[in-house]
Amino acid sequence: MSALACALTTLHADNNSVANTPIYELKEYIVSAGPVARAIEDYSSPFTSLDEAAIRKEGGSSLGELLDGQAGVTATSFGGGASRPIIRGFDGPRVRILEAGLGSLDVSETSPDHAVSVEPLLTDRVEILRGPSTLLYGSSAIGGVVNVMGKEIPRERVDSKGYEGAIETRYDSVSNGETHLGYGTIGGEHWTLSVTGLKRNADNYEIAGDAEAFHEEEHDHDDDEHEETSSDELGSSFVETDYYSVGSSWFFGEQNYIGASFSSYNSNYGVPGHEHEHEEDDHDHDDEDEHAEEGVAIDLERKRFDLELAIFEPIAWIEAARVRFGYTDYQHIELEGDETGTVFERDGLELRAEAAHYEWSIIDEGIVGIQISDTEFEATGEEGAAFGPATQTRNQAIFISEHIHHGDWHYEFGGRLETQQINAAGTTDYSDMAMSLAVGIIYDINERNSLALSLQRSQRHPTSTELYADGEHIVTSQYERGDANLGLETAYGVDLTYRYQGNKWEASASLFYTYFEDYIYAAEADATALGIVSELDVYAYDHVNANFYGFEAELNRILFRSEDSQLQVGLMSDFVRAENRDGNDNLPRIPPLRMGGKIQWAHGKWDAGLLLRHAFEQNDTAPLETETDAYTELKADLAYTFQLGSGIDLTLFAQANNLLDEEIRHHTSYIKDVAPLPRRNVTIGARMEF
């Protein structure tokens, strides 16, 4: 459990007594949806979390890669450097990426080749929220929320010995990748100081077959021309990352603290399939003078400052209050060979204040808060027009989430009122108010079974790109035209969830349906009618009506458990379908049906796992979209821990991905037909904790 969870659960018991308190072993807590941890059973919405141990086991150099495979969660893929989570088929501006409750304030939502500037291997906990609880985080959380609790700010006092930390190194075979990281905390009774650092270097990764997919319906070439190679690599899939942070907290009273941190994230990574051709200005030169297919890379730099204040029981009816402030200075440069192509810059701040209150009238508990953000964004250079003019976006919101318990019934309701203004250079400004409402009902059938129903009406503001884009976007192979007259996107959602929690069995299953009015969508358009001259297909943002529906299910069973051993198996499946009701066709880049199983074994100092997952063929495609073949993914991990004494543990571990050496292509990727995922890969490493 993350540091925040530990700090918040001390409202009920001292950390040293947690092992003797069965409630903390049996219940999982949500630590991001407010300043006080709440039991997951108190929320009607589906919820997923990964603690530090699970994050280390999953690995992954990006947030999308880390979460891909969780029920209902897939990922974009754009080589080794960029991958963003997709929740129930929603991505980009409909999934909000948070760091300790505040926006990451990078530009990953604007394009699939833009990386999320979060380092997964230096994370305490990752939480995935859906449904009514997402109202706490903004209109862009219409699809879901991924909240990352990092190690930058210490949220609990240091261990009694005065220090703690870890160092780790790992190597992977598919890209000759090396990752070295470490973190440590020192402190006394009232203060802590933490430092983290990471360095990653990975070459272009190997792939199982040809980089370019062969679609029989599009080509008449002989199969021999598309024969798979035994070992090849994907060009421009390298990644180099450097990260560090320094943070400190001052503790006062029993649990109160104020903390601050500074972090620096730098990454240089290749962009496969994103190549440009530059012709000489002198047209008298022969075609041989053209510079074709120059490698493209992104040089990213983000500086961030965070401040956090948490106060417990400041007045009689407030259980806890928390204030968070973040400032981000972000820039990345798209390099075409040695030349600068496009420069993206975003500077912004966000302030969030929230309070959890005790019982009031018929309400048992709840959260109220405010959120304010102010960001400036500009893209200049070759593709700058594809993202619109320089803009300043201001956002102000108030939100509420309340809970009522009445016997076997539990009621949850919430709302968010959010205004947004976008000032754009040289064109029409945007200003509007979004209102979102949600209600949830949980019925405890008996001690172990429950049924939850949640209803939600959410509104999302259009992004500056959707409003003002007007240019060629090479990465998506599209000329994109925005519409400054776009209004709010409105979604009506229903979610039905069944949960079972037993001594050896655990199960959950959710059915969801979302009905969109004025879904903002870039559809193929008539270039001549729009007065656009481009060799690329033209897409214009417009409102359409759309449906998203599907399911996600998980089942876990402990087959054997003793004092020092446990054997557990699990099954999962998820599915989503998305339709454009106006055109009676499918929406693009929707993940296919998936099914999988896993087995996990722990015995003394040994820990091992095996996962088998199958993604079916995706043939429910949008116009101009190609089908994607099915694939089966097999993963394994093994670890052994040596106890060296004096509180020092050394763990040796090995992880293997794509053991079947399959050619894996994500249907969610814009470049799936030219950039498959890595082939069989083995990662070995060592970790020392002290």
Secondary structure, DSSP 8 states (H G I E B T S, - for coil): --HHHHHHHTTTS-GGGGGG-HHHHH--EE-SSSSS-EEGGG-SS-EEEEEHHHHHHH--SSHHHHHTTSTTEEE--BTTTB--EEETTB-GGGEEEEETTEE--SSGGG-TTS-----GGGEEEEEEE-GGGGGGS-GGGSSEEEEEEESSS--S---TTSEEEEEEEEEETTTTEEEEEEEEEEE-SSEEEEEEEEEEEE---EESS-SS---TTT----GGGG---SSEE-TT--EEEEEEEEEEEEEETTTEEEEEEEEEEEEEEE-TT--EEE--S-TTS-GGG-EEEE-EEEEEEEEEEEEEEEEE-SSTTEEEEEEEEEEEEEEEEEEETTEEEEEEEEEEEEEEEEEEE--BTTB-EEEEEEEEEEEEEEEEETTGGGG-S-EEEEEEEEEEEEEEEETTEEEEEEEEEEEEEEEETTS--EEEEEEEEEEEEEEE-SSSEEEEEEEEEEEE---HHHHH-EEEEGGGTEEEE--TT---EEEEEEEEEEEEE-SSEEEEEEEEEEEEEEEEEEEE--HHHHT---SSEEEEEEEEEEEEEEEEEEEEEEEEE-SSEEEEEEEEEEEEEEEETTTTEE-SS----EEEEEEEEEETTEEEEEEEEEE--B----TT---B--EEEEEEEEEEEEEEETTEEEEEEEEEE-TT------TT-TTTTT-----SEEEEEEEEE-
